[in-house]
Amino acid sequence: MYKTFYSLAQTPFSKDIRPENAFLSIDYQGALGALHYLKERKEWGFS
């Protein structure tokens, strides 16, 4: 409905946010930094 009416390229209320479209707030950057730290330390099982 919104997509055709406003000629949008993608659905505006989707939960699938591409990383390049995410707003890089300080909190978001902090969360990414924490996940990167855990990944490097391999304490949480990331590969």
N, C-alpha and C positions, 0 to 999 in steps of 0.2 A: 504494500500500500504506500508506504513512505518512499520506497525506492523509486518507483515509477513517477510519482507525483513531483518529487524534488529532483529527479534525474540523478540519483546517487549511484556511485560505482559499486557500493556494497551495502549490505543491510546495516542500518545505523545502530541497532540494539543487539547485535550479535555478541556472544561471549567469547568468540574466537578473535582475539586481538593479535594482530601480527606485531612482532617486536618493533619493527620500524615505525609503526603507527602509535605505539604506546607513549604516553606522556612521561618523560623522564624526570619525575619529581625526586626530591631528596630521599624520601622514603623508599621509592621504587629502586633507586640506585643503591641504597643501603641494603635492601633485600637481595638484589643481584650480587652485590659484593659478598654478602654472607653466604649465599649459595655457592659462589665461586670459591670462597675460602674452604667450605666444607668439601667441595669436590676435590680441591687440591690436596686436602688433608686425608681424604678418603675415609672420613669418619661417619658418613651417612649412607654409604653404598652407591654413590653416583659413579658412573663409569664414563 
